[in-house]
Amino acid sequence: MTRTDLIAIRRRLRDVNIEYSGLVRNKLGESRFVRMEELKAERETLVGLIVQSEKSAIPPVGAVLAPESPLHAAH
């Protein structure tokens, strides 16, 4: 996943959260509960993508401890 993809996902998550908050404040209409459930599902998916991206960005332990690693030299 590219940095641009991650930025787009975070922006969409922000939009989902804003819409969800608006529905929570708006007490009118039963149909809002259907949309809130859709937004919850989308939010869960977006957060999962962010977590997956962050996990894949963490270098494996062997890479950090390898003698040629810049992090190894810093210790």
Contacts in CASP RR format, 6 or more apart in sequence:
PFRMAT RR
TARGET T0000
AUTHOR 0000-0000-0000
METHOD contacts of the structure
MODEL  1
MTRTDLIAIRRRLRDVNIEYSGLVRNKLGESRFVRMEELKAERETLVGLI
VQSEKSAIPPVGAVLAPESPLHAAH
1 49 0 8 1.000
1 52 0 8 1.000
1 53 0 8 1.000
1 56 0 8 1.000
5 53 0 8 1.000
6 50 0 8 1.000
6 53 0 8 1.000
9 46 0 8 1.000
9 49 0 8 1.000
9 50 0 8 1.000
9 53 0 8 1.000
10 50 0 8 1.000
12 42 0 8 1.000
12 46 0 8 1.000
13 43 0 8 1.000
13 46 0 8 1.000
13 47 0 8 1.000
13 50 0 8 1.000
16 39 0 8 1.000
16 42 0 8 1.000
16 43 0 8 1.000
16 46 0 8 1.000
17 43 0 8 1.000
19 35 0 8 1.000
19 39 0 8 1.000
20 36 0 8 1.000
20 39 0 8 1.000
20 40 0 8 1.000
20 43 0 8 1.000
23 32 0 8 1.000
23 35 0 8 1.000
23 36 0 8 1.000
23 39 0 8 1.000
24 36 0 8 1.000
26 32 0 8 1.000
63 69 0 8 1.000
64 71 0 8 1.000
64 72 0 8 1.000
65 72 0 8 1.000
66 72 0 8 1.000
END
